[in-house]
Amino acid sequence: MPAGKYAEQSLEKLGLLKQLTDEGKIVRGQDVRATLTYVERGEAEAGVVYATDVGASSQVQSVYEFDAATHDEIVYVLVLLKRGSQRPAATDFYKYLQSPAADAQYEKFGFTRAKR
């Protein structure tokens, strides 16, 4: 699900979506990076992006973080395609992404691995 849908869910749950929409305060970016760029350039006062994307910019700062209970769970799925399973580098990388060493990298950049 795109970030915009999560943002809508959160704003709706907080009772802000209708007001912001009625006042013409919502501009939708093509994706999170476009939204971040609008804020960096001063073309938007604020933007709703993933916390991990805020860290990618030295020109913006996080001023509010939505409670996870206000939107659907954000999940990135890891898959190994059939063709990839025939390539040692792909299978090695797939295995690494499920390892404790990868968990440390996920945490470094603000992610956590879902529990199975």
N, C-alpha and C positions, 0 to 999 in steps of 0.2 A: 504494500500500500504506500502511495506517495506521502511525503511529509505534509503536504497540504491537507490531506484527509485527517491526519492525526491532529493538526492544528485546528481544523474545524471542529473535531470532536471535543478537544479541550476547551476551545472558546465557547462552544455550545453548552458544555457541562458547567462552565463558570458563568453562564448567562450573559456573555458578551458578544456573541456572534451576530445576533440581529442588530444590535446597536451599531457595531462597527460596520456592518454591511450597509445599513440604512444611511449612515453618515459618509459613505464612500471612502472609508478608511482602509479598505482591504484591496491590495493589488497583488495579483498572483504572479509569482515568478515561474519560469519554465521548470526549474528544479531548485533544490536547496542552494546550490552554488550561485545561481542567478539572483536568488533572493538575498543572499549574503552580499553580493556585489552591489545591489541597489542600496543597501545600508552603508556599505563602505564608501560609496560615491556621494552619499547624502541625498539620494533620490527617494529614500524612504526613511521615516523616523525610527522604525523598528522592523524587525523581521522575525518570523518564527522558523528556526532551523534546528537541526540536531545539535546537541551540545558538542559533539565531536567536531562539527564544522566550525563552531565558534573558535575552537583552539587552532584552526588552520589560518586564522586571520589575526594580524597584529593591530588591525584598525577598528575592531569592534570589541565589545565586552558583553558578557551575559548579564542581564539585569533581572531575569526571572526564569525559573525553570518549572514547567508544568509538572504536577504530580503525575506519576505513571498511572494512577487510577482514573485520570480524566480522559484517557484515550486507549485504544486497543494496544496490546503488547507489540512492541517493535521487534521483529525477528528477521534475521538474515539467514537464509538457508544455504547450507553447504552441500553441493552435489558433485559427484564425479561422473562425468558423461561416459557412455560406453566407449567411445573413441579414446577418451583420456585414460581409461583403465588399461589400455594397451601401450601406454607411454610411461616409462619408469619415472621420468621427472614429474609428470602429473600425479602419479600415485604417491610418490614421495612427498610432494607438496600437500596433497590431500591428507596424508597421515600426519604431517607436521601440524597442519591447522587444527588437528584434534588432540594435540599433545599438551602437556603441562608447560612446555617452553612457549608454545603459542599463547597459552592463557596469560602468561606474563606480558606478552606484547599486546594482547587485547586490552588488558587492564591499563597498561601504559597510555593507551589512546582512548580510554573511556568506555570500553566494551566489556561485557561479561559473557561467558559461554553459557548457554541454556543447559540446565540440568536435564539429564535423560532418565 
